[in-house]
Each structure stands twice: as C-alpha cells, then as structure tokens.
C-alpha cells in the first residue's frame, strides 16, 4: 500500500503579486511521495521514489523526479515577444482577408454597373433615334405630336450624351478589373502570412514588411470611387505597382567581394545567378515592354471611343431640334438617326468589349513582370548568400511564376552579360502564363 507523506507542505500562498506568488510556490511547495512496494517485489523493499512538483511558469506546473531538470523550461522574454509578433501577424492576416472580401463585393457591384450602363445608354440612344423618326411622320411641323416627338428626341439624346460622358470618365469595366486583381492580391498576402506562421519563426521585421505590403496595396487599389479613383486615361502608361518599392544604393550593389563570388552556399551557384540575371533582363526588355506597348495601343483606342460616343449623341441632339423645319428639309432626321446608331455602336464597342478592362489587364501584367524583375534584382544584390532565400527554392518559385520549368530558365543564361542583345536574339518571352 502506497503511503503519501508530506515532508514540508505549506498551504498558505502569498497573494501580494503574481511574481511573489510564483516565488512562494517554488520555494515552499514541495511534496515527496514514498511508495512502499515491498509487497510488489520479491527481492525486498525498493527505495522511495522522490517526486518533485516544480513550477514552470505562471500557468504550468510539472512533476519531475527529484534531481532532474524539468523538460519544459521557464519561458524567456524572447518567447513573450514572439507571442506578440504572432498576434500582430494574425491581426494583419485577418485584415487582409477582410479587405479581399470588400474588394470582391465592390468588384461585383462595379461589374453590374458596366452591364447596367451599357444597356441603359443603348436604350436611350435607340429610343431617341426612334422618336426623331416618328417626329417627321406628320406633314405640319406645328402639329402637337411632331413637337412632342421632337422634344423627346432632344431630351433623350442629351441624356445619352451626359451619361456617356460620366461612364467614359469612370470606366466601370476597368474599375471591376481593379477590384478583382486587388481581391486576388489581398488573398495572396493572407496566404503568405499564414505560410510564414506555419513554416518560419516570425520576427518583428516580418510585421513591418507585412504592414508595408498592406499600405502599398491600399494605395495601388483604393476602395472609394471619389476621391482617390485611379486615373483612367494616364498621360504615361506604366506598370502597376502594388508592392513596397525598395531603394538600393549603387555603391553597395556594385562593390561585390571577390571572395564571395567564388564561395556560394544556400543553394546558390554562379550558373544560377547568371540564369536569374538573364531572366531579369528578358523580363525588362521583352515582357514588360510588350505589355506597356499593348497598354498604350488600347488606351488610345479607348480615348477615341470615349470622345466619339458623346460627340455623336450631342450632334444627334442638336439636329433633333431642327426636325420639321422647312429650311432644313430631311437632313436633321438623317443626322439624328445615324448619330444615334453610331453612339450606340461606339458604346457597345467600348463597354461591351470592356476596352478599359483590357487596358487595366495589360498594365497589371506589366506590373507582374516588373515585380518578378525586382525580386530577382533584390536577391542578387544581397552579397551574403546565407541572407538570401534558398537558391533552389527561389529558382522553383520563378519557374512557377513564369509558367516554365526549371530547365527552361537556364536557357536565359546567355543573356546575363551586358553585351547580350535581347531584342535581336530572343524570339520568345520569359513568361508563358499571359
């Protein structure tokens, strides 16, 4: 029969402060268990087993054999700091998930705007053309039905021109594409934070980097329509930037230690560096340049549509006021009918074809390749290989981002040198996704 003997058991615990309570527990609370196992062992009594109750921290206490060190050491101040960092990263991840949902909802709303305005403007333009045709049916210009149809046609064409001016200014299809891309990037940021929490030990620098990404995304894709809406007809077409830009010092990036060039580690090698340099050069001179050129072409087409539609509707509205006058003859009816048809056609081509969305898509694609280029440059400009991301993992990520295999990326090694003529020698682009 086992008997429990308390050699020194103090039931009074100080309640002055948490620190004094834990100190009192560690110093005075001891329990020793002596188990008499003579009836269980044929060879006689077994020495008593000493069990010590030890406090690990304010909330956990473990029982360990006397003379041994507890398996769970007391928490260090660094552990408490890591807990605070984890809470901050979870808060940022929750904010990113909430932002993604908000952008997705607004994107659907603005896509509905595009369909609504498309059909509304076409209905207004075609109805006004019909009214102008009915106004010339009567022989007397002063008859009531001629005046009613003529005024209706003028008002409808004026409304058509006004609505087209507003819609062409905001470009609902482009607004919807902005929100769709923003929702995707916010979800990606949330997954990055979750992966960092799962696979790495988070640090305070990770919190700062995540906050910079949040602010950059908020600036690149604002939620409000007014004020803060992105310019739909920029004077200069540039790749979209949704990541925090980093400035590099030229003196630090060019002065590379010779010893470092021959001692590679962390999955990096000279061949891998040359491959990444070649990929970055092709991304800059081929992929980005191509999508910027496409963006400029689409922007010019969209500008023409945005100007032509309201002009056609305005000309039809002005001509509708001269319907029925003997001096003008049948020309006003012809101008109103043709002007209304042209206005509806231009509106369908612009918003039904979602030309603004195509422009935004081209700008985002250029920004995607710009980001990959900067990631390569940022990694190569770090002189210590141990501070870089693992080379093999970095190469795999680049291959996945570009839609290529790892062996395909190594084909760009020949363009790493400054004398490589990318425009003349490369017949394909670095990226195959778009």
C-alpha positions, 0 to 999 in steps of 0.5 A: 500500500502506497503511503503519501507523506508530506515532508514540508507542505505549506498551504498558505500562498502569498497573494501580494503579486503574481511574481511573489506568488510564483516565488512562494510556490517554488520555494515552499511547495514541495511534496515527496511521495514514498511508495512502499512496494515491498509487497510488489517485489520479491527481492525486498523493499525498493527505495522511495521514489522522490517526486518533485512538483516544480513550477514552470511558469505562471500557468504550468506546473510539472512533476519531475523526479527529484534531481532532474531538470524539468523538460519544459523550461521557464519561458524567456522574454524572447518567447513573450515577444514572439507571442506578440509578433504572432498576434500582430501577424494574425491581426494583419492576416485577418485584415487582409482577408477582410479587405479581399472580401470588400474588394470582391463585393465592390468588384461585383457591384462595379461589374453590374454597373458596366452591364447596367450602363451599357444597356441603359445608354443603348436604350436611350440612344435607340429610343431617341433615334426612334422618336426623331423618326416618328417626329417627321411622320406628320406633314405640319411641323406645328402639329402637337405630336411632331413637337412632342416627338421632337422634344423627346428626341432632344431630351433623350439624346442629351441624356445619352450624351451626359451619361456617356460622358460620366461612364467614359470618365469612370470606366466601370469595366476597368474599375471591376478589373481593379477590384478583382486583381486587388481581391486576388492580391489581398488573398495572396498576402493572407496566404503568405502570412499564414505560410510564414506562421506555419513554416518560419519563426516570425520576427518583428521585421516580418510585421513591418514588411507585412504592414508595408505590403498592406499600405502599398496595396491600399494605395495601388487599389483604393476602395472609394470611387471619389476621391482617390479613383485611379486615373483612367486615361494616364498621360504615361502608361506604366506598370502597376505597382502594388508592392513596397518599392525598395531603394538600393544604393549603387555603391553597395550593389556594385562593390561585390567581394571577390571572395564571395563570388567564388564561395556560394552556399544556400543553394546558390551557384554562379550558373544560377545567378547568371540564369536569374540575371538573364531572366531579369533582363528578358523580363525588362526588355521583352515582357514588360515592354510588350505589355506597356506597348499593348497598354498604350495601343488600347488606351488610345483606342479607348480615348477615341471611343470615349470622345466619339460616343458623346460627340455623336449623341450631342450632334444627334441632339442638336439636329433633333431640334431642327426636325420639321423645319422647312429650311432644313428639309430631311437632313436633321432626321438623317443626322439624328438617326445615324448619330444615334446608331453610331453612339450606340455602336461606339458604346457597345464597342467600348463597354461591351468589349470592356476596352478599359478592362483590357487596358487595366489587364495589360498594365497589371501584367506589366506590373507582374513582370516588373515585380518578378524583375525586382525580386530577382534584382533584390536577391542578387544584390544581397552579397551574403548568400546565407541572407538570401532565400534558398537558391533552389527554392527561389529558382522553383518559385520563378519557374512557377511564376513564369509558367516554365520549368526549371530547365527552361530558365537556364536557357536565359543564361546567355543573356546575363552579360551586358553585351547580350542583345535581347531584342535581336536574339530572343524570339520568345518571352520569359513568361508563358502564363499571359 
